[in-house]
Amino acid sequence: MQNRSTPDQYMLRLPVGWREVVKAEAKKGHRSMNAEILAAIETAMRIKGVQLEKAS
């Protein structure tokens, strides 16, 4: 059984140059890189019609 108070972790490898782009976009939105990546994934999933589980 997984403890839901601990978020899942995943090692992410970005193509060369993407880290700087994500970092710049995160700074524009006053977010962390992690928050920026999560927002991008959430947007992409919403466009595809995928409902993500709400964090509790």
Backbone as a printed PyTorch tensor [residue, N CA C, xyz], in Angstrom:
tensor([[[  0.8420,  -1.1890,   0.0000],
         [  0.0000,   0.0000,   0.0000],
         [  0.8800,   1.2430,   0.0000]],

        [[  0.5630,   2.1720,  -0.8420],
         [  1.3610,   3.3830,  -0.9830],
         [  0.8330,   4.4810,  -0.0670]],

        [[  1.7510,   5.1990,   0.5720],
         [  1.3990,   6.3300,   1.4160],
         [  1.1180,   7.5240,   0.5100]],

        [[ -0.1130,   8.0150,   0.4770],
         [ -0.5080,   9.1030,  -0.4270],
         [  0.0050,  10.4650,   0.0280]],

        [[  0.5680,  10.5510,   1.2500],
         [  1.1080,  11.8430,   1.6700],
         [  2.4830,  12.0910,   1.0610]],

        [[  3.0770,  11.0500,   0.4910],
         [  4.3710,  11.1690,  -0.1680],
         [  4.1510,  11.1390,  -1.6790]],

        [[  4.5450,  12.2000,  -2.3890],
         [  4.3300,  12.2090,  -3.8430],
         [  5.2040,  11.1740,  -4.5630]],

        [[  4.6930,  10.6940,  -5.6870],
         [  5.4870,   9.7980,  -6.5260],
         [  6.6860,  10.5720,  -7.0560]],

        [[  7.8080,   9.8870,  -7.2000],
         [  8.9950,  10.5210,  -7.7620],
         [  9.3640,   9.8180,  -9.0540]],

        [[  9.8950,  10.5960,  -9.9990],
         [ 10.2670,  10.0590, -11.3030],
         [ 11.4590,  10.8340, -11.8310]],

        [[ 12.4960,  10.1180, -12.2220],
         [ 13.6740,  10.7550, -12.8190],
         [ 13.3120,  11.1460, -14.2440]],

        [[ 13.5210,  12.4010, -14.5820],
         [ 13.1620,  12.9000, -15.9100],
         [ 14.4080,  13.3580, -16.6440]],

        [[ 14.6180,  12.8250, -17.8230],
         [ 15.7310,  13.2550, -18.6720],
         [ 15.1670,  14.1550, -19.7580]],

        [[ 15.6940,  15.3570, -19.8330],
         [ 15.2460,  16.3130, -20.8370],
         [ 16.2490,  16.3750, -21.9820]],

        [[ 15.7680,  16.6020, -23.1990],
         [ 16.6790,  16.7940, -24.3190],
         [ 17.5690,  18.0210, -24.0660]],

        [[ 18.7140,  18.0260, -24.6850],
         [ 19.6580,  19.1340, -24.5420],
         [ 18.9520,  20.4560, -24.8620]],

        [[ 19.1160,  21.4260, -23.9740],
         [ 18.5330,  22.7440, -24.1740],
         [ 17.1720,  22.9420, -23.5340]],

        [[ 16.4440,  21.8820, -23.2710],
         [ 15.0980,  22.0070, -22.7160],
         [ 15.1220,  22.5280, -21.2860]],

        [[ 16.1230,  22.1540, -20.5110],
         [ 16.1770,  22.5680, -19.1080],
         [ 16.1790,  24.0970, -19.0100]],

        [[ 16.9610,  24.7360, -19.8480],
         [ 17.0450,  26.1900, -19.8300],
         [ 15.7160,  26.8300, -20.2280]],

        [[ 15.0330,  26.2360, -21.1900],
         [ 13.7410,  26.7560, -21.6370],
         [ 12.7100,  26.6140, -20.5230]],

        [[ 12.6490,  25.4520, -19.9050],
         [ 11.7030,  25.2250, -18.8100],
         [ 12.0080,  26.1730, -17.6490]],

        [[ 13.2860,  26.3300, -17.3430],
         [ 13.6870,  27.2200, -16.2570],
         [ 13.2320,  28.6510, -16.5320]],

        [[ 13.4060,  29.1240, -17.7540],
         [ 13.0050,  30.4810, -18.1340],
         [ 11.4890,  30.6510, -18.0520]],

        [[ 10.7430,  29.6650, -18.5230],
         [  9.2780,  29.7340, -18.4610],
         [  8.7990,  29.7080, -17.0180]],

        [[  9.4330,  28.9080, -16.1940],
         [  9.0780,  28.8310, -14.7750],
         [  9.3050,  30.1800, -14.1020]],

        [[ 10.4150,  30.8130, -14.4330],
         [ 10.7350,  32.1140, -13.8450],
         [  9.6860,  33.1550, -14.2460]],

        [[  9.2690,  33.1320, -15.5210],
         [  8.2360,  34.0690, -15.9890],
         [  6.9390,  33.9140, -15.2020]],

        [[  6.6060,  32.6730, -14.8780],
         [  5.3640,  32.3850, -14.1570],
         [  5.5260,  32.3590, -12.6500]],

        [[  6.7270,  32.7310, -12.1720],
         [  7.0180,  32.7300, -10.7250],
         [  6.7400,  31.3560, -10.1070]],

        [[  7.2260,  30.3100, -10.8000],
         [  7.0400,  28.9330, -10.3350],
         [  8.3790,  28.2290, -10.3030]],

        [[  8.3870,  27.1030,  -9.6260],
         [  9.5600,  26.2330,  -9.6670],
         [  9.5480,  25.4820, -10.9980]],

        [[ 10.6670,  24.9040, -11.3470],
         [ 10.7110,  24.0870, -12.5700],
         [  9.7520,  22.9050, -12.4340]],

        [[  9.6810,  22.3150, -11.2600],
         [  8.7850,  21.1920, -11.0360],
         [  7.3310,  21.6070, -11.2850]],

        [[  6.9320,  22.7520, -10.7270],
         [  5.5620,  23.2400, -10.9250],
         [  5.2870,  23.5380, -12.3970]],

        [[  6.2820,  24.0650, -13.0950],
         [  6.1260,  24.3610, -14.5230],
         [  5.9140,  23.0790, -15.3270]],

        [[  6.7010,  22.0680, -15.0340],
         [  6.5720,  20.7790, -15.7340],
         [  5.2230,  20.1380, -15.4370]],

        [[  4.7940,  20.1820, -14.1680],
         [  3.4830,  19.6160, -13.8060],
         [  2.3540,  20.3540, -14.5130]],

        [[  2.4410,  21.6840, -14.5970],
         [  1.4110,  22.4630, -15.2890],
         [  1.3530,  22.0890, -16.7650]],

        [[  2.5090,  21.8840, -17.3770],
         [  2.5530,  21.5040, -18.7930],
         [  1.9370,  20.1160, -19.0120]],

        [[  2.2430,  19.1890, -18.1180],
         [  1.6690,  17.8370, -18.2230],
         [  0.1610,  17.8990, -18.0240]],

        [[ -0.2790,  18.6630, -17.0260],
         [ -1.7140,  18.7850, -16.7600],
         [ -2.4420,  19.3690, -17.9670]],

        [[ -1.8790,  20.4060, -18.5810],
         [ -2.4820,  21.0170, -19.7620],
         [ -2.5610,  20.0220, -20.9170]],

        [[ -1.4780,  19.3050, -21.1590],
         [ -1.4580,  18.3210, -22.2460],
         [ -2.4960,  17.2170, -22.0170]],

        [[ -2.6060,  16.7550, -20.7880],
         [ -3.5800,  15.6940, -20.4810],
         [ -5.0120,  16.2030, -20.6330]],

        [[ -5.2620,  17.4490, -20.2110],
         [ -6.5950,  18.0250, -20.3550],
         [ -6.9720,  18.1120, -21.8270]],

        [[ -6.0310,  18.5300, -22.6760],
         [ -6.2800,  18.6160, -24.1140],
         [ -6.6330,  17.2420, -24.6840]],

        [[ -5.9700,  16.2090, -24.1630],
         [ -6.2400,  14.8380, -24.6210],
         [ -7.5120,  14.2520, -24.0210]],

        [[ -8.1170,  14.9600, -23.0670],
         [ -9.3360,  14.4650, -22.4330],
         [ -9.0750,  13.5030, -21.2810]],

        [[ -7.8650,  13.5240, -20.7390],
         [ -7.5130,  12.6300, -19.6430],
         [ -7.7350,  13.3530, -18.3180]],

        [[ -8.5010,  12.7120, -17.4140],
         [ -8.7470,  13.2740, -16.0990],
         [ -7.6820,  12.7680, -15.1390]],

        [[ -6.9040,  13.6920, -14.5690],
         [ -5.8910,  13.3210, -13.5920],
         [ -6.4880,  13.2830, -12.2010]],

        [[ -5.9720,  12.4010, -11.3810],
         [ -6.4090,  12.2720,  -9.9960],
         [ -6.0670,  13.5530,  -9.2290]],

        [[ -6.9800,  14.0280,  -8.4240],
         [ -6.7520,  15.2210,  -7.6170],
         [ -5.8290,  14.8850,  -6.4620]],

        [[ -4.8660,  15.7700,  -6.1930],
         [ -3.9780,  15.5920,  -5.0390],
         [ -4.7570,  15.9120,  -3.7770]],

        [[ -4.5470,  15.1090,  -2.7380],
         [ -5.2650,  15.3540,  -1.4810],
         [ -4.3770,  15.9410,  -0.4250]]])
